[in-house]
Every structure is written in C-alpha cells, then in structure tokens.
Amino acid sequence: TALEPYRPFLIGVALVALYFAWRRIFRPVPACPPGEVCAIPRVHTAYKTIFWVVAALVLVALAFPYVLPLFY
C-alpha cells in the first residue's frame, strides 16, 4: 500500500519499457557479422520468449487490483 500513490507512474514506466523492448526485439534484423550474438537464432527466439513472459506478468500485475475482489 505504500507504493499505491505511485501506481500510475510505475504503470507508465512499465508500458514504456515494454514498448522499447518490443521495438528492439521485433524490428527488422540488420545484417549481422558471423559469430555475433545477433547471428544466433536461438538467442533471438529466447529474447522473444522472455519478452512475452514479462509482458504477461505486467498484464497480470495491471489486472490484479481489479480481479482481486472477485476472490472474496
């Protein structure tokens, strides 16, 4: 409850961070020199998976205060 007054600001920060992460991960990939991390397909797939897991957790955190009364 101590952070409740900052909730709108923190929501905004989380959504902006998700936007920039989405833009960085799903943009067209430029030519990557062999041996670089961006040239490994498994790394790119892992980034996408981690992004969607984090996005789902942020959505759960956003919906939690509104869904919580349904459990009481």
N, C-alpha and C positions, 0 to 999 in steps of 0.2 A: 504493500500500500504506500510505501514511502516514495516509490517512483511513479505512482499513478499520475501526478501532475505533469510529468514529462512524457507520458504515453504518446500523445500526438506527435511530438518531436521525434521520439525514437522510432515510431512507425514510419515517419517520413524518411529518416536516415536508412532504415532497413529497405524500404522500397527503392530509394535512390541507389543504394548499394547493389540491390538485385538487378536494377536496370543496367548499371555499368558492367556488372558481371555477365549478364545476358548478352550485351553488346560485344563484349570482349570474346566470349566463348562461341557465339553463333555468327560472327561476321565471316565474310569470305576469307579463306586462309591464303595468305600470300605465299609465294614460292619460298620454301624452307630449305636451307642447305642440309645435305645428308649428315646425320649424326646429331643434329639439334633435337631438343625435346619436342618441338612442334612437329617434327617429321615422324614421330612415333604415333600410329593410330590409336594404340591402347591408352595413351596419355590423354588424347583428345576425348575419347569415349569416357574415361574416368572423370574428366572435368565436367562433362555434360551430366553424368550420373550424380555427381556430388552437387552440382547446381540444382538439379530437380529435387533432390532430397532436402537441401536447405530451403528452397522455395516452398516446399510442402510444410516444413517446420514453421516458416514465417507465417504461412496462411493459417496453420493451426493456432499459433500464438495470437493472430489477429482475431480469429473467431472465438477463441476460448472464453472471453468475458461474456459473450452473447449466448453461448451454448451452455455454459455452466449452470444457469438457473434451471435448465431443463432436467438436471440430475437431482434436484432437491425436491 
